[in-house]
Amino acid sequence: MAEHVILFAGPMCAGKTTAIRSLSEIETISTEAANTDRETADKDTTTVALDYGEITIGDEDKVRLYGLPGQRRFDFMWRILMERAVGLVLLVNNDAADPLGQLAEFLEEFAELHERGGIVVGITRADIAEGPSLGDYAQTIAKSTSGAIIPVFTVDARDGNHMQTCLLSLIANIESRAALAYQQEQAA
């Protein structure tokens, strides 16, 4: 039985809590508190420590899903949870004021995780407002990561099938990168 620890990160209102709820096979754990940053996001509550859920992939592979708070003032939780993680689902809301800037910021913040595991980007709220295209996001990813290949999708965080596609793409990316590294190591 394999076990994967996957993080969900992104700015406030990107859909991290919702995505974990749509994927989890267990009742999720959330640490919601009153939102005191209404200028950034007009919503009643926000995650202040983590969200947690679990899903089984295949017959036995358990995936532990951890949602990170979107506000930088809680970034100490990012570092704590990143220690065990093998991958990251980075959610960016397309209707934000500067979604490409947010994408670049989070890619920089989690570069270490990309190096040792993998990242997949999910663009949420693309149906709400016109924003950057997938091509724009792909260009930002290429600039921010020196040309690394990171899958990018438009997703609805409420839709378990969308999120499962995103998650399975991440796990396939992580496993194929590990297999390639192993092959290169054996050839050397």
C-alpha positions in Angstrom: 0.0 0.0 0.0 1.4 3.3 -1.1 0.6 6.6 0.7 0.8 10.0 -0.8 0.6 13.4 1.0 -0.8 16.0 -1.4 -1.2 19.7 -0.5 -3.8 22.0 -1.9 -2.5 25.6 -2.0 -3.5 28.9 -3.6 -4.9 32.3 -2.7 -8.1 32.8 -0.7 -11.3 31.9 -2.6 -9.5 29.6 -5.0 -11.5 26.6 -3.9 -9.1 24.6 -1.8 -11.5 23.6 1.0 -14.2 22.9 -1.6 -11.9 20.7 -3.6 -10.9 18.6 -0.6 -14.6 18.2 0.3 -15.4 17.1 -3.2 -12.6 14.5 -3.2 -12.6 13.1 0.3 -14.0 9.7 1.2 -14.1 10.6 4.9 -15.7 13.5 6.6 -13.3 16.4 6.2 -11.6 18.3 9.0 -11.6 22.1 8.6 -10.1 24.8 10.7 -12.3 27.7 9.6 -12.4 31.1 11.4 -14.1 34.4 10.7 -12.6 36.1 7.8 -11.0 39.4 8.9 -9.5 40.2 5.5 -12.7 41.2 3.6 -10.6 43.4 1.2 -9.0 40.4 -0.2 -12.0 38.1 -0.3 -15.6 38.8 0.6 -16.5 35.5 2.4 -17.5 34.8 5.9 -14.8 32.3 6.9 -11.3 31.3 5.9 -9.0 28.4 6.6 -6.5 29.3 9.4 -4.5 26.0 9.8 -5.5 23.3 7.4 -8.2 21.2 5.8 -7.9 17.4 5.8 -9.4 14.6 3.8 -8.5 11.2 2.4 -9.2 9.3 -0.8 -8.1 5.8 -1.9 -6.8 5.5 -5.5 -6.9 2.1 -7.1 -7.1 -0.8 -4.6 -4.8 0.4 -1.9 -3.1 3.7 -2.5 -4.2 6.2 0.2 -3.9 9.9 -0.6 -3.9 12.3 2.3 -5.3 15.7 1.2 -4.1 18.8 3.1 -5.5 22.2 2.3 -3.3 25.1 3.2 -4.5 28.5 4.3 -4.4 31.0 1.5 -3.3 34.0 3.5 0.4 34.6 3.8 0.1 35.4 7.5 -0.5 31.6 8.0 2.5 30.6 5.8 4.2 28.9 8.7 1.6 26.1 8.1 2.8 25.8 4.5 6.3 25.0 5.6 5.1 22.5 8.3 2.9 20.6 5.9 5.3 20.7 3.0 7.8 18.5 4.8 5.9 15.3 4.2 4.2 16.2 1.0 5.1 14.7 -2.4 2.9 16.9 -4.5 0.8 20.1 -4.8 -2.5 20.9 -6.4 -2.2 24.7 -6.9 -5.6 26.3 -7.3 -5.8 29.8 -8.7 -9.1 31.7 -9.2 -9.4 33.1 -12.7 -11.5 36.1 -11.6 -8.9 37.4 -9.1 -7.3 40.8 -9.7 -3.9 39.3 -10.7 -4.2 35.5 -11.1 -1.0 35.2 -13.1 0.9 37.1 -10.4 -0.6 34.8 -7.8 0.4 31.8 -9.8 4.0 33.0 -10.1 4.1 33.8 -6.4 2.9 30.3 -5.3 5.1 28.5 -7.8 8.1 30.3 -6.3 7.0 29.6 -2.8 6.6 25.8 -3.5 9.5 25.4 -5.9 11.2 22.9 -3.6 8.1 20.7 -3.6 8.1 20.7 -7.4 11.8 19.6 -7.4 11.2 16.6 -5.2 7.6 15.7 -6.3 5.3 17.5 -8.6 2.7 20.3 -9.1 -0.4 20.5 -11.1 -2.3 23.8 -11.5 -6.1 24.0 -11.5 -7.7 27.2 -12.7 -11.0 27.8 -10.8 -13.9 30.2 -11.5 -13.0 30.4 -15.2 -16.7 30.2 -15.9 -17.5 33.3 -13.7 -15.4 35.9 -15.4 -13.2 36.3 -18.4 -9.6 36.1 -17.4 -6.2 34.9 -18.7 -6.3 31.9 -21.1 -4.8 28.5 -20.4 -2.0 29.6 -22.7 -1.3 32.7 -20.5 -1.1 30.4 -17.5 1.2 28.0 -19.3 3.5 30.9 -20.3 3.6 32.1 -16.7 4.5 28.5 -15.5 7.3 28.2 -18.1 8.7 31.6 -17.0 8.4 30.9 -13.3 9.9 27.4 -13.5 12.6 27.6 -16.2 10.5 25.6 -18.6 9.3 22.8 -16.3 6.3 20.9 -17.5 3.4 21.4 -15.1 0.0 20.3 -16.1 -2.7 23.1 -16.0 -6.5 22.6 -16.2 -9.6 24.6 -15.8 -11.5 22.9 -12.9 -14.6 23.3 -10.9 -13.6 22.6 -7.3 -17.1 21.5 -6.5 -16.9 18.7 -9.0 -15.3 15.5 -7.7 -14.6 14.2 -11.2 -12.7 17.4 -12.2 -10.7 17.3 -9.0 -10.0 13.6 -9.4 -8.6 14.2 -12.9 -6.4 16.9 -11.5 -5.2 14.7 -8.6 -4.6 11.6 -10.8 -2.6 13.8 -13.3 -0.5 15.0 -10.4 0.2 11.5 -9.1 1.0 10.2 -12.6 3.4 13.2 -13.0 5.1 12.4 -9.7 5.4 8.7 -10.5 6.7 9.2 -14.0 9.3 11.7 -12.8 10.4 9.3 -10.2 10.7 6.5 -12.8 12.7 8.7 -15.1 15.0 9.7 -12.3 15.5 6.0 -11.5 16.3 5.1 -15.1 18.8 7.9 -15.4 20.4 6.9 -12.1 20.7 3.3 -13.4 22.2 4.4 -16.7 24.9 6.5 -15.0 
